[in-house]
Amino acid sequence: MTNRVSIKYMGFWDVPRIFIVRYLGQNYLFSSPFDEALDDYPDSYKVYLLPDIQEHELPKDWTTLVAKATRFLCEVPVSRVQFDATLRQTIDSGILDEISPRQAAVSEPGRRVG
């Protein structure tokens, strides 16, 4: 049995390109913005910890959320994030268990998961 966790996202191209998920008291930001040099979206998300942000405090441009991050955790291949069938409501929590801050504490910052 898998544990599904709700996401809030902004921007979609095949999958959400930036989304927030709250899990075990932490807010995670998964960001995969368009890369001009690639002329495409990267095949990975950069994952950050975010402080608590109320819905009304979310900026119109979510790419600015990276500046509010308290910590960069790691980079995760998009293929490792298991979305629900709609690709817009939930993810499997397994990836969050892998990248939790306690796991990151035993690895070097900037690590790549997967």
N, CA, C and O atoms as CSV, one atom per row, in Angstrom:
chain,resi,resn,atom,element,x,y,z
A,1,MET,N,N,0.830,-1.190,0.000
A,1,MET,CA,C,0.000,0.000,0.000
A,1,MET,C,C,0.872,1.250,0.000
A,1,MET,O,O,1.855,1.323,0.738
A,2,THR,N,N,0.524,2.213,-0.808
A,2,THR,CA,C,1.299,3.440,-0.889
A,2,THR,C,C,0.614,4.545,-0.113
A,2,THR,O,O,-0.605,4.539,0.058
A,3,ASN,N,N,1.401,5.482,0.349
A,3,ASN,CA,C,0.896,6.641,1.065
A,3,ASN,C,C,0.891,7.827,0.100
A,3,ASN,O,O,1.946,8.237,-0.385
A,4,ARG,N,N,-0.278,8.372,-0.177
A,4,ARG,CA,C,-0.417,9.490,-1.095
A,4,ARG,C,C,-0.436,10.796,-0.308
A,4,ARG,O,O,-1.044,10.875,0.759
A,5,VAL,N,N,0.231,11.819,-0.838
A,5,VAL,CA,C,0.308,13.128,-0.203
A,5,VAL,C,C,-0.140,14.169,-1.219
A,5,VAL,O,O,0.295,14.147,-2.370
A,6,SER,N,N,-1.012,15.084,-0.792
A,6,SER,CA,C,-1.531,16.132,-1.679
A,6,SER,C,C,-0.445,17.130,-2.060
A,6,SER,O,O,0.439,17.453,-1.266
A,7,ILE,N,N,-0.537,17.609,-3.296
A,7,ILE,CA,C,0.386,18.648,-3.777
A,7,ILE,C,C,-0.409,19.876,-4.216
A,7,ILE,O,O,-1.597,19.790,-4.527
A,8,LYS,N,N,0.272,21.013,-4.233
A,8,LYS,CA,C,-0.228,22.238,-4.867
A,8,LYS,C,C,0.796,22.565,-5.933
A,8,LYS,O,O,1.995,22.597,-5.654
A,9,TYR,N,N,0.344,22.805,-7.141
A,9,TYR,CA,C,1.306,23.038,-8.214
A,9,TYR,C,C,0.950,24.281,-9.013
A,9,TYR,O,O,-0.171,24.788,-8.963
A,10,MET,N,N,1.941,24.749,-9.749
A,10,MET,CA,C,1.788,25.857,-10.679
A,10,MET,C,C,2.674,25.528,-11.869
A,10,MET,O,O,3.863,25.254,-11.707
A,11,GLY,N,N,2.112,25.554,-13.035
A,11,GLY,CA,C,2.895,25.232,-14.229
A,11,GLY,C,C,2.884,23.745,-14.507
A,11,GLY,O,O,3.177,22.928,-13.634
A,12,PHE,N,N,2.544,23.410,-15.729
A,12,PHE,CA,C,2.426,22.000,-16.082
A,12,PHE,C,C,2.908,21.816,-17.514
A,12,PHE,O,O,2.461,22.507,-18.430
A,13,TRP,N,N,3.819,20.879,-17.690
A,13,TRP,CA,C,4.246,20.439,-19.006
A,13,TRP,C,C,4.621,18.978,-18.853
A,13,TRP,O,O,5.714,18.666,-18.381
A,14,ASP,N,N,3.741,18.088,-19.240
A,14,ASP,CA,C,3.839,16.643,-19.019
A,14,ASP,C,C,3.606,16.265,-17.552
A,14,ASP,O,O,2.912,15.290,-17.265
A,15,VAL,N,N,4.178,17.025,-16.639
A,15,VAL,CA,C,4.007,16.865,-15.195
A,15,VAL,C,C,4.029,18.260,-14.575
A,15,VAL,O,O,4.429,19.219,-15.236
A,16,PRO,N,N,3.603,18.389,-13.315
A,16,PRO,CA,C,3.774,19.699,-12.667
A,16,PRO,C,C,5.255,20.080,-12.665
A,16,PRO,O,O,6.112,19.256,-12.344
A,17,ARG,N,N,5.548,21.308,-13.017
A,17,ARG,CA,C,6.948,21.749,-13.093
A,17,ARG,C,C,7.415,22.441,-11.831
A,17,ARG,O,O,8.617,22.596,-11.613
A,18,ILE,N,N,6.480,22.858,-10.999
A,18,ILE,CA,C,6.830,23.380,-9.678
A,18,ILE,C,C,5.659,23.057,-8.762
A,18,ILE,O,O,4.511,23.387,-9.057
A,19,PHE,N,N,5.967,22.410,-7.654
A,19,PHE,CA,C,4.900,22.079,-6.723
A,19,PHE,C,C,5.409,22.064,-5.287
A,19,PHE,O,O,6.600,21.913,-5.015
A,20,ILE,N,N,4.449,22.227,-4.385
A,20,ILE,CA,C,4.709,22.215,-2.950
A,20,ILE,C,C,3.967,21.027,-2.357
A,20,ILE,O,O,2.833,20.732,-2.735
A,21,VAL,N,N,4.618,20.358,-1.434
A,21,VAL,CA,C,3.989,19.254,-0.724
A,21,VAL,C,C,4.377,19.367,0.749
A,21,VAL,O,O,5.533,19.626,1.082
A,22,ARG,N,N,3.398,19.171,1.618
A,22,ARG,CA,C,3.660,19.164,3.063
A,22,ARG,C,C,3.670,17.710,3.512
A,22,ARG,O,O,2.755,16.941,3.217
A,23,TYR,N,N,4.737,17.353,4.240
A,23,TYR,CA,C,4.893,15.970,4.675
A,23,TYR,C,C,5.643,15.942,6.003
A,23,TYR,O,O,6.733,16.501,6.128
A,24,LEU,N,N,5.049,15.292,6.979
A,24,LEU,CA,C,5.640,15.148,8.316
A,24,LEU,C,C,6.137,16.477,8.878
A,24,LEU,O,O,7.236,16.566,9.425
A,25,GLY,N,N,5.305,17.509,8.732
A,25,GLY,CA,C,5.606,18.815,9.315
A,25,GLY,C,C,6.562,19.685,8.520
A,25,GLY,O,O,6.922,20.772,8.973
A,26,GLN,N,N,6.983,19.232,7.341
A,26,GLN,CA,C,7.915,19.995,6.498
A,26,GLN,C,C,7.241,20.359,5.184
A,26,GLN,O,O,6.427,19.596,4.664
A,27,ASN,N,N,7.581,21.525,4.649
A,27,ASN,CA,C,7.122,21.931,3.321
A,27,ASN,C,C,8.272,21.737,2.339
A,27,ASN,O,O,9.372,22.252,2.538
A,28,TYR,N,N,8.000,20.991,1.285
A,28,TYR,CA,C,8.997,20.723,0.252
A,28,TYR,C,C,8.588,21.438,-1.030
A,28,TYR,O,O,7.416,21.433,-1.405
A,29,LEU,N,N,9.546,22.041,-1.689
A,29,LEU,CA,C,9.347,22.667,-2.996
A,29,LEU,C,C,10.118,21.842,-4.015
A,29,LEU,O,O,11.329,21.660,-3.886
A,30,PHE,N,N,9.420,21.345,-5.023
A,30,PHE,CA,C,10.027,20.631,-6.145
A,30,PHE,C,C,9.981,21.590,-7.324
A,30,PHE,O,O,8.899,22.031,-7.714
A,31,SER,N,N,11.118,21.918,-7.892
A,31,SER,CA,C,11.181,22.915,-8.960
A,31,SER,C,C,11.942,22.383,-10.170
A,31,SER,O,O,13.056,21.872,-10.052
A,32,SER,N,N,11.310,22.518,-11.335
A,32,SER,CA,C,11.909,22.089,-12.593
A,32,SER,C,C,11.545,23.113,-13.676
A,32,SER,O,O,10.754,22.816,-14.571
A,33,PRO,N,N,12.120,24.310,-13.592
A,33,PRO,CA,C,11.752,25.360,-14.547
A,33,PRO,C,C,12.344,25.136,-15.933
A,33,PRO,O,O,13.316,24.399,-16.103
A,34,PHE,N,N,11.745,25.779,-16.900
A,34,PHE,CA,C,12.226,25.698,-18.277
A,34,PHE,C,C,13.680,26.135,-18.339
A,34,PHE,O,O,14.060,27.133,-17.728
A,35,ASP,N,N,14.489,25.391,-19.073
A,35,ASP,CA,C,15.914,25.687,-19.225
A,35,ASP,C,C,16.150,26.201,-20.640
A,35,ASP,O,O,16.025,25.452,-21.609
A,36,GLU,N,N,16.487,27.468,-20.753
A,36,GLU,CA,C,16.704,28.091,-22.065
A,36,GLU,C,C,17.837,27.407,-22.833
A,36,GLU,O,O,17.754,27.242,-24.050
A,37,ALA,N,N,18.876,27.016,-22.133
A,37,ALA,CA,C,20.023,26.377,-22.798
A,37,ALA,C,C,19.623,25.030,-23.414
A,37,ALA,O,O,20.091,24.668,-24.494
A,38,LEU,N,N,18.758,24.300,-22.718
A,38,LEU,CA,C,18.269,23.021,-23.245
A,38,LEU,C,C,17.144,23.212,-24.247
A,38,LEU,O,O,16.875,22.338,-25.071
A,39,ASP,N,N,16.490,24.367,-24.168
A,39,ASP,CA,C,15.259,24.640,-24.908
A,39,ASP,C,C,14.211,23.580,-24.574
A,39,ASP,O,O,13.467,23.115,-25.437
A,40,ASP,N,N,14.180,23.216,-23.298
A,40,ASP,CA,C,13.270,22.181,-22.818
A,40,ASP,C,C,13.260,22.236,-21.294
A,40,ASP,O,O,13.994,23.008,-20.675
A,41,TYR,N,N,12.414,21.402,-20.710
A,41,TYR,CA,C,12.408,21.247,-19.262
A,41,TYR,C,C,13.424,20.184,-18.878
A,41,TYR,O,O,13.574,19.191,-19.591
A,42,PRO,N,N,14.123,20.372,-17.767
A,42,PRO,CA,C,15.083,19.348,-17.341
A,42,PRO,C,C,14.362,18.076,-16.907
A,42,PRO,O,O,13.155,18.083,-16.664
A,43,ASP,N,N,15.107,17.001,-16.815
A,43,ASP,CA,C,14.519,15.725,-16.420
A,43,ASP,C,C,14.626,15.492,-14.913
A,43,ASP,O,O,14.517,14.361,-14.440
A,44,SER,N,N,14.841,16.580,-14.166
A,44,SER,CA,C,14.947,16.449,-12.717
A,44,SER,C,C,14.304,17.647,-12.021
A,44,SER,O,O,14.109,18.710,-12.610
A,45,TYR,N,N,13.988,17.437,-10.760
A,45,TYR,CA,C,13.517,18.494,-9.876
A,45,TYR,C,C,14.638,18.842,-8.914
A,45,TYR,O,O,15.363,17.958,-8.456
A,46,LYS,N,N,14.783,20.116,-8.606
A,46,LYS,CA,C,15.597,20.539,-7.471
A,46,LYS,C,C,14.620,20.638,-6.308
A,46,LYS,O,O,13.537,21.207,-6.442
A,47,VAL,N,N,15.009,20.081,-5.172
A,47,VAL,CA,C,14.102,20.004,-4.026
A,47,VAL,C,C,14.660,20.856,-2.882
A,47,VAL,O,O,15.834,20.774,-2.519
A,48,TYR,N,N,13.766,21.670,-2.340
A,48,TYR,CA,C,14.111,22.604,-1.269
A,48,TYR,C,C,13.144,22.444,-0.104
A,48,TYR,O,O,12.025,21.957,-0.269
A,49,LEU,N,N,13.595,22.864,1.084
A,49,LEU,CA,C,12.691,23.011,2.216
A,49,LEU,C,C,12.180,24.436,2.216
A,49,LEU,O,O,12.936,25.378,1.980
A,50,LEU,N,N,10.896,24.588,2.482
A,50,LEU,CA,C,10.274,25.911,2.565
A,50,LEU,C,C,9.761,26.142,3.978
A,50,LEU,O,O,9.361,25.196,4.657
A,51,PRO,N,N,9.770,27.394,4.427
A,51,PRO,CA,C,9.093,27.685,5.689
A,51,PRO,C,C,7.585,27.584,5.468
A,51,PRO,O,O,7.127,27.439,4.334
A,52,ASP,N,N,6.825,27.660,6.543
A,52,ASP,CA,C,5.366,27.672,6.399
A,52,ASP,C,C,4.950,28.911,5.620
A,52,ASP,O,O,5.328,30.032,5.960
A,53,ILE,N,N,4.175,28.694,4.581
A,53,ILE,CA,C,3.668,29.780,3.740
A,53,ILE,C,C,2.162,29.583,3.617
A,53,ILE,O,O,1.691,28.520,3.213
A,54,GLN,N,N,1.426,30.610,3.968
A,54,GLN,CA,C,-0.027,30.552,3.847
A,54,GLN,C,C,-0.418,30.692,2.376
A,54,GLN,O,O,0.303,31.292,1.579
A,55,GLU,N,N,-1.546,30.139,2.045
A,55,GLU,CA,C,-2.046,30.180,0.657
A,55,GLU,C,C,-2.046,31.607,0.098
A,55,GLU,O,O,-1.636,31.830,-1.041
A,56,HIS,N,N,-2.505,32.568,0.899
A,56,HIS,CA,C,-2.583,33.957,0.419
A,56,HIS,C,C,-1.205,34.611,0.273
A,56,HIS,O,O,-1.095,35.680,-0.327
A,57,GLU,N,N,-0.159,33.988,0.811
A,57,GLU,CA,C,1.201,34.515,0.700
A,57,GLU,C,C,1.948,33.982,-0.524
A,57,GLU,O,O,3.051,34.438,-0.828
A,58,LEU,N,N,1.355,33.028,-1.218
A,58,LEU,CA,C,2.029,32.469,-2.396
A,58,LEU,C,C,2.109,33.530,-3.493
A,58,LEU,O,O,1.109,34.176,-3.807
A,59,PRO,N,N,3.295,33.709,-4.073
A,59,PRO,CA,C,3.438,34.711,-5.137
A,59,PRO,C,C,2.772,34.244,-6.430
A,59,PRO,O,O,2.513,33.055,-6.616
A,60,LYS,N,N,2.501,35.194,-7.314
A,60,LYS,CA,C,1.947,34.830,-8.626
A,60,LYS,C,C,2.967,34.027,-9.424
A,60,LYS,O,O,2.602,33.103,-10.151
A,61,ASP,N,N,4.225,34.370,-9.291
A,61,ASP,CA,C,5.308,33.671,-9.975
A,61,ASP,C,C,5.977,32.723,-8.984
A,61,ASP,O,O,6.811,33.147,-8.184
A,62,TRP,N,N,5.620,31.464,-9.035
A,62,TRP,CA,C,6.148,30.490,-8.079
A,62,TRP,C,C,7.639,30.246,-8.229
A,62,TRP,O,O,8.261,29.721,-7.305
A,63,THR,N,N,8.234,30.607,-9.353
A,63,THR,CA,C,9.685,30.408,-9.474
A,63,THR,C,C,10.434,31.247,-8.444
A,63,THR,O,O,11.594,30.964,-8.144
A,64,THR,N,N,9.789,32.270,-7.904
A,64,THR,CA,C,10.423,33.093,-6.868
A,64,THR,C,C,10.413,32.401,-5.504
A,64,THR,O,O,11.066,32.873,-4.573
A,65,LEU,N,N,9.692,31.305,-5.373
A,65,LEU,CA,C,9.659,30.576,-4.100
A,65,LEU,C,C,11.029,30.020,-3.714
A,65,LEU,O,O,11.319,29.844,-2.531
A,66,VAL,N,N,11.851,29.751,-4.688
A,66,VAL,CA,C,13.198,29.239,-4.398
A,66,VAL,C,C,13.943,30.210,-3.486
A,66,VAL,O,O,14.708,29.784,-2.621
A,67,ALA,N,N,13.725,31.511,-3.673
A,67,ALA,CA,C,14.386,32.512,-2.835
A,67,ALA,C,C,13.921,32.438,-1.382
A,67,ALA,O,O,14.633,32.893,-0.487
A,68,LYS,N,N,12.754,31.880,-1.136
A,68,LYS,CA,C,12.229,31.740,0.228
A,68,LYS,C,C,12.673,30.434,0.890
A,68,LYS,O,O,12.441,30.233,2.082
A,69,ALA,N,N,13.299,29.561,0.131
A,69,ALA,CA,C,13.716,28.258,0.666
A,69,ALA,C,C,14.705,28.435,1.806
A,69,ALA,O,O,15.542,29.337,1.785
A,70,THR,N,N,14.598,27.569,2.796
A,70,THR,CA,C,15.535,27.594,3.915
A,70,THR,C,C,16.712,26.659,3.684
A,70,THR,O,O,17.744,26.760,4.347
A,71,ARG,N,N,16.538,25.735,2.723
A,71,ARG,CA,C,17.612,24.767,2.475
A,71,ARG,C,C,17.380,24.042,1.154
A,71,ARG,O,O,16.256,23.655,0.835
A,72,PHE,N,N,18.445,23.865,0.397
A,72,PHE,CA,C,18.422,23.000,-0.781
A,72,PHE,C,C,18.731,21.596,-0.303
A,72,PHE,O,O,19.710,21.382,0.413
A,73,LEU,N,N,17.896,20.628,-0.696
A,73,LEU,CA,C,18.107,19.254,-0.245
A,73,LEU,C,C,18.835,18.391,-1.264
A,73,LEU,O,O,19.851,17.769,-0.951
A,74,CYS,N,N,18.310,18.356,-2.486
A,74,CYS,CA,C,18.871,17.428,-3.460
A,74,CYS,C,C,18.218,17.647,-4.824
A,74,CYS,O,O,17.361,18.515,-4.992
A,75,GLU,N,N,18.640,16.852,-5.773
A,75,GLU,CA,C,18.050,16.828,-7.102
A,75,GLU,C,C,17.481,15.426,-7.310
A,75,GLU,O,O,18.132,14.427,-7.002
A,76,VAL,N,N,16.260,15.367,-7.837
A,76,VAL,CA,C,15.542,14.106,-7.997
A,76,VAL,C,C,15.077,13.972,-9.442
A,76,VAL,O,O,14.469,14.906,-9.965
A,77,PRO,N,N,15.337,12.856,-10.105
A,77,PRO,CA,C,14.795,12.668,-11.453
A,77,PRO,C,C,13.267,12.756,-11.443
A,77,PRO,O,O,12.619,12.215,-10.547
A,78,VAL,N,N,12.707,13.420,-12.414
A,78,VAL,CA,C,11.256,13.534,-12.531
A,78,VAL,C,C,10.626,12.146,-12.515
A,78,VAL,O,O,9.561,11.955,-11.928
A,79,SER,N,N,11.265,11.193,-13.145
A,79,SER,CA,C,10.729,9.831,-13.216
A,79,SER,C,C,10.610,9.152,-11.854
A,79,SER,O,O,9.870,8.177,-11.723
A,80,ARG,N,N,11.317,9.642,-10.842
A,80,ARG,CA,C,11.253,9.053,-9.499
A,80,ARG,C,C,10.038,9.524,-8.707
A,80,ARG,O,O,9.671,8.903,-7.710
A,81,VAL,N,N,9.411,10.618,-9.142
A,81,VAL,CA,C,8.240,11.146,-8.446
A,81,VAL,C,C,7.008,10.461,-9.020
A,81,VAL,O,O,6.695,10.617,-10.200
A,82,GLN,N,N,6.318,9.710,-8.188
A,82,GLN,CA,C,5.165,8.930,-8.619
A,82,GLN,C,C,3.877,9.721,-8.362
A,82,GLN,O,O,3.377,9.770,-7.238
A,83,PHE,N,N,3.354,10.334,-9.422
A,83,PHE,CA,C,2.120,11.107,-9.348
A,83,PHE,C,C,0.909,10.183,-9.440
A,83,PHE,O,O,1.014,9.040,-9.885
A,84,ASP,N,N,-0.248,10.702,-9.008
A,84,ASP,CA,C,-1.503,9.983,-9.200
A,84,ASP,C,C,-1.819,9.957,-10.702
A,84,ASP,O,O,-1.094,10.550,-11.502
A,85,ALA,N,N,-2.882,9.281,-11.071
A,85,ALA,CA,C,-3.234,9.118,-12.486
A,85,ALA,C,C,-3.484,10.449,-13.200
A,85,ALA,O,O,-3.248,10.551,-14.404
A,86,THR,N,N,-3.953,11.459,-12.484
A,86,THR,CA,C,-4.214,12.767,-13.102
A,86,THR,C,C,-2.931,13.586,-13.245
A,86,THR,O,O,-2.897,14.555,-14.003
A,87,LEU,N,N,-1.885,13.205,-12.526
A,87,LEU,CA,C,-0.606,13.926,-12.454
A,87,LEU,C,C,-0.751,15.297,-11.797
A,87,LEU,O,O,0.131,16.143,-11.947
A,88,ARG,N,N,-1.836,15.531,-11.079
A,88,ARG,CA,C,-2.101,16.875,-10.575
A,88,ARG,C,C,-2.554,16.957,-9.120
A,88,ARG,O,O,-2.756,18.061,-8.614
A,89,GLN,N,N,-2.719,15.835,-8.433
A,89,GLN,CA,C,-3.299,15.909,-7.095
A,89,GLN,C,C,-2.414,15.391,-5.977
A,89,GLN,O,O,-2.323,16.012,-4.918
A,90,THR,N,N,-1.765,14.263,-6.199
A,90,THR,CA,C,-0.967,13.655,-5.134
A,90,THR,C,C,0.313,13.033,-5.702
A,90,THR,O,O,0.444,12.794,-6.902
A,91,ILE,N,N,1.247,12.785,-4.783
A,91,ILE,CA,C,2.429,11.990,-5.099
A,91,ILE,C,C,2.549,10.897,-4.049
A,91,ILE,O,O,1.974,10.995,-2.965
A,92,ASP,N,N,3.293,9.868,-4.377
A,92,ASP,CA,C,3.614,8.822,-3.421
A,92,ASP,C,C,4.663,9.385,-2.453
A,92,ASP,O,O,5.615,10.037,-2.880
A,93,SER,N,N,4.489,9.135,-1.170
A,93,SER,CA,C,5.387,9.708,-0.163
A,93,SER,C,C,6.764,9.043,-0.115
A,93,SER,O,O,7.653,9.532,0.583
A,94,GLY,N,N,6.956,7.959,-0.830
A,94,GLY,CA,C,8.236,7.255,-0.788
A,94,GLY,C,C,9.427,8.145,-1.100
A,94,GLY,O,O,10.461,8.051,-0.440
A,95,ILE,N,N,9.292,9.000,-2.090
A,95,ILE,CA,C,10.406,9.891,-2.452
A,95,ILE,C,C,10.694,10.883,-1.326
A,95,ILE,O,O,11.845,11.259,-1.105
A,96,LEU,N,N,9.653,11.304,-0.618
A,96,LEU,CA,C,9.831,12.228,0.502
A,96,LEU,C,C,10.566,11.552,1.652
A,96,LEU,O,O,11.382,12.182,2.327
A,97,ASP,N,N,10.283,10.290,1.874
A,97,ASP,CA,C,11.011,9.547,2.905
A,97,ASP,C,C,12.498,9.478,2.566
A,97,ASP,O,O,13.343,9.557,3.456
A,98,GLU,N,N,12.813,9.333,1.294
A,98,GLU,CA,C,14.214,9.263,0.859
A,98,GLU,C,C,14.955,10.584,1.032
A,98,GLU,O,O,16.146,10.590,1.343
A,99,ILE,N,N,14.271,11.685,0.835
A,99,ILE,CA,C,14.955,12.990,0.830
A,99,ILE,C,C,14.708,13.814,2.074
A,99,ILE,O,O,15.076,14.988,2.116
A,100,SER,N,N,14.096,13.230,3.086
A,100,SER,CA,C,13.796,13.977,4.304
A,100,SER,C,C,15.072,14.579,4.883
A,100,SER,O,O,16.163,14.056,4.657
A,101,PRO,N,N,14.939,15.676,5.629
A,101,PRO,CA,C,16.132,16.319,6.197
A,101,PRO,C,C,17.004,15.380,7.019
A,101,PRO,O,O,18.227,15.522,7.015
A,102,ARG,N,N,16.408,14.428,7.723
A,102,ARG,CA,C,17.252,13.509,8.507
A,102,ARG,C,C,18.088,12.630,7.583
A,102,ARG,O,O,19.213,12.274,7.933
A,103,GLN,N,N,17.561,12.271,6.404
A,103,GLN,CA,C,18.349,11.523,5.431
A,103,GLN,C,C,19.424,12.414,4.826
A,103,GLN,O,O,20.556,11.978,4.618
A,104,ALA,N,N,19.064,13.673,4.544
A,104,ALA,CA,C,20.020,14.610,3.953
A,104,ALA,C,C,21.160,14.896,4.913
A,104,ALA,O,O,22.275,15.182,4.478
A,105,ALA,N,N,20.900,14.825,6.214
A,105,ALA,CA,C,21.937,15.112,7.203
A,105,ALA,C,C,23.080,14.106,7.135
A,105,ALA,O,O,24.209,14.429,7.506
A,106,VAL,N,N,22.802,12.898,6.669
A,106,VAL,CA,C,23.856,11.902,6.590
A,106,VAL,C,C,24.505,11.847,5.212
A,106,VAL,O,O,25.437,11.075,4.991
A,107,SER,N,N,24.016,12.660,4.296
A,107,SER,CA,C,24.597,12.753,2.953
A,107,SER,C,C,25.077,14.173,2.723
A,107,SER,O,O,24.755,15.081,3.489
A,108,GLU,N,N,25.824,14.353,1.697
A,108,GLU,CA,C,26.295,15.695,1.407
A,108,GLU,C,C,25.192,16.521,0.736
A,108,GLU,O,O,24.390,15.972,-0.018
A,109,PRO,N,N,25.142,17.840,1.002
A,109,PRO,CA,C,24.159,18.700,0.358
A,109,PRO,C,C,24.368,18.672,-1.157
A,109,PRO,O,O,25.485,18.494,-1.642
A,110,GLY,N,N,23.276,18.851,-1.884
A,110,GLY,CA,C,23.364,18.879,-3.337
A,110,GLY,C,C,23.414,17.497,-3.949
A,110,GLY,O,O,23.694,17.351,-5.139
A,111,ARG,N,N,23.152,16.501,-3.162
A,111,ARG,CA,C,23.200,15.128,-3.674
A,111,ARG,C,C,22.113,14.906,-4.714
A,111,ARG,O,O,21.120,15.631,-4.750
A,112,ARG,N,N,22.300,13.939,-5.524
A,112,ARG,CA,C,21.289,13.543,-6.516
A,112,ARG,C,C,20.707,12.223,-6.067
A,112,ARG,O,O,21.436,11.261,-5.826
A,113,VAL,N,N,19.382,12.177,-5.956
A,113,VAL,CA,C,18.695,10.962,-5.541
A,113,VAL,C,C,18.251,10.220,-6.778
A,113,VAL,O,O,17.709,10.820,-7.706
A,114,GLY,N,N,18.472,8.932,-6.800
A,114,GLY,CA,C,17.975,8.118,-7.899
A,114,GLY,C,C,18.948,7.964,-8.968
A,114,GLY,O,O,18.670,7.300,-9.966
